[in-house]
């Protein structure tokens, strides 16, 4: 049985990893910059999104439409796939999961939709787990189950320079953002059960990175791990955090990637974001 996997660009998969997965299709989400629509990974990426935000342009994203997902599923089945696992950004943060479920309903169980309950590589790791299972001969249900297991083994934390972009995107209240700005509070966010929430607040970027590291270490326990450090316009911070984590985990670290986060997360969190996504392997 040939099972393939579909995900979207919110997964922020590192390019070398993405290119090496023959069973994986990544669809670029719609990104609107100043009212003009683009596709992430096609004609717009992290650099353009960062520049637009710094210039004060409005950057928003939208979910993939059902008709595009339906056409993608049909194409892959026509090309010889027996089944498809479709893994997407948390349904509490985007309409893509609902669109995928609507699109999948016409394929008689040949398409399984998985809500990653995550963002960034919190989407990417479950998608890769489905690919790994499919390469070992799993059918659609077993590959989807592998993605679900990876979700339970993945944690996500982000440090932000400001709450303002979350306020603009409606992710937190205006009052909460104003208080945070007035007190120079820099939040650390967690993604829990598909929703973004403030885990704690710090006063400086240095303390923020320290807390990200501590949270990742606590969640990893004694497991072997794969980790991704995401950022938006904060490469030096991201590299510093990745270096510390590499030293700490040593032989328990199976893979470390440093990438710019996707537009869906970046547009809501703003420049200066640094995040760490941890997948426990064993």
N, C-alpha and C positions, 0 to 999 in steps of 0.2 A: 504493500500500500504506500502510495506517495502522498504524504501530508506536507503542506507548505504553511507558512506563517505570514500574516499581514500585520503590520503595526503602522504607527504614524510618526511623524518627525518630532513629536513631543518626547519620544524616547531618548533623544539626544545621544544616540549610539555613536561611539567614536568611529570615524571613517574607516580605519583599517579593519575593525571588527565587523562593521556593517558590510564592507565589500567582500569579506570572506564567507559570508553566509549565503550560499546559493539558494536556499529554500526560503529566504526572507525577502519580503517586499515592503518597502517603507514609503508611505504616502505623505507628501508634504501638506501640512495644514495651511488653510488660508490665513494670511497675515495682512492686515490693513495698516498702511503707513500714510498718515495724512489723507485718508480717504481713498487711496489707491490700493487695489488688491494685488498681493504677491503670493507666491507659494514658497514656504520655507524649504530650504535645501535645493530649490530650483533657481529662483532669481533673487532670493534674499536669505541672508544668514545672520549669525550673531553680530558680525561687524556692522552690517547695515542697520540692524535693530538698535544696537548700542548708539550709533551715530545719530539716528533719528530721535532717540529718547533724550540725548544730550542737547539736541537742537530744539527740544521742546515740542516736537511733533507728537501727535497722538498715535500710539501703537496699540492695536487691538487684534485679537485672534478669534477665529470661529471654528466650530467643529467641521469635520468632513461631512458632506451631504450624503444621504442614503443612496442616491442614484450613482454617485461616483464609487462608493463601496460596492454596490451591486454589480456595476460594470467590471470592477477589479476582480471580484469573486468569479464572475462568469468567465472572464479571460483566463484566469488561472486554471479553472476546471477544464476549459476548452483546450488548454495547453497540456493537459494530462494529469493534473492533480486529482487525487481521489477525495481529498478533504482539505479543509482550511481551518486554522486556528487564528482568530483575529483578536489581537491584544491591544488595548488602548488606554489612554489617559483616564484617570478616575472619572467615573460617571457623575461625581459630585462637583467636578471642576469643569466639565465639558459635556456637550451633547453628542460627542462622537460615539460613545458606547450605545446610546439609544438608537442612533442612526445605523450603527452596525447591526444591532439586533433586528431592526426593521428590514434592513437589506438581506440579512441571513435567513429571514423567515420563509423566503421563496425557494430555498435550496434543499428542502427535505432532510435536514439534519447533517448535511455535508459541510456546513460551516458552523463552528463553535465560537461564540464571542466570549471573551474574558475581560472583565473589568479589573484592571491592574490595581485599582485603589491607590495608585501612586502617580508620580510625576518624574520627568527626567529618566534616569536609569532605573527608577522604580517602575517604569514601564518596560524599559529595555531588558532588564534581567529576566522577568517572566517570559518575554518574547523569545529570548535566547534559550531559556529552559525548554520552551515548546519546540524550538528548532532542534536542540540536542536530543530530545525524546523522539522526534520524528526521524532523525538520522539513524536512530537505533531500531526503527521499525514500528514505532507506536502508531496506533490509529488515532483518529481525531479526538476521541474522548480521553485517551491516555495522554496525548500531547497536551490537551487542555488541562488535564489534572496535574501535569508537570509544571505548567505555568502557575496554577493555583498554589502548588506547594512552594514554588519560588517566592510568590507574594508573601506567604507566611514567614519566609526567611529573609525578607528584605526590609530595611529601615531607611528612612529619609529624614535628613535635617538640613535646614538652610539658615545661614546668617544673612541679615539684611542691614544695609546702612540706614534705611529709613522705612517707616510704615506707609509713606505717602502713596506709593504705587499700589499697595494693597487696598488702600482706601479708594483710590480712583477706580479700581476694578471691582469694588463692592465686596471684597473679601473680609474687610473689617469695617467697623463703624467709623464715621468721621470723628466722633468724640474721642474714640480710642486712639486714633491716629494723631489728633491734636495734642492729647496728653503726652503721647510718646515723643512727639517732636519737641514739645516744650521742655521736657525733662532730658532731652538728648538720649533717649532710650534707643538701643539698637536690639531688635528682637531676634531670637532664635526660634524658628518655626519647625514644627514636626508635621508630617503627613500621617494621620492616624485614621484608619477605616475610611480612607478616601477623602478626608477633609483636611484643610490646612488650619493649624491652630498655633498660637503662641505658646511655646514650651517654657521659655524664660526670657529675661531681658538682661542685657549687659550694657556697660558704659563705653567700651572701646572696641575697635576691631580686633586688637590683640586678644582681649578676653573672649571675644566671640569665637575666634579660631580655637582657642584653648578649650572652650566648652564644646564645640563641635567634635574635637578630637576625643574628649572625655565621653561624650554620648556614644560615639561610634565604638569606642573600646568597650564600654559597658554592654552595648547591645551585641557585640561580637562574642562575648564570653570567651570560651576556649576554642572556638571553631576556627577552621580554615575559612578564609574569606576572599571574595572579590570585591573591590572597592572602586568607586568613581568619585572624583572630586569635580564638581561643576562650578562654573563661575560665569559672571557677566561683567566684562571689563575689569577683572580683578585677578589677572593671571599670576602676578607675583604672590599674592595671598594664597591662591589655590596651589601653586607649586610648593610653597612653604608648608602648607598643611599636608599635602601628599607626601612630601619628604619625611615629615615627622611620623606619619602613619606607616610608611614603608619601613622606617627604622624600628618602630614599635612592634609591628607584626612579624617582621623578618620572614622566616620560612613559612609562617602560616598565611602569608599573603600570596594568593595564587595569581592575582592580576591587579594592577593599578592603572587607571586611566584618568587623565585630566582633560576635560572638554568644556567648551562653552555650552551653557544650558540653552534649551530650545526657546522659541519665541513665546510659547504659551506660558511658561514659567517666568521668563525674563520680562515680558510685558507687564506682569502683575507684581514683580518684585523689584525691578529696577537695577541700575548699575551698582556695582559693589557687592552684589550677591556672591556668596560662596556656599556651596552645599556639599554634603558627603552622603553617598548612597552605599550601603553595605549589604552584601548578600552573603549569608552564611552558607558555606558549601557543605560542611560536615560538622 
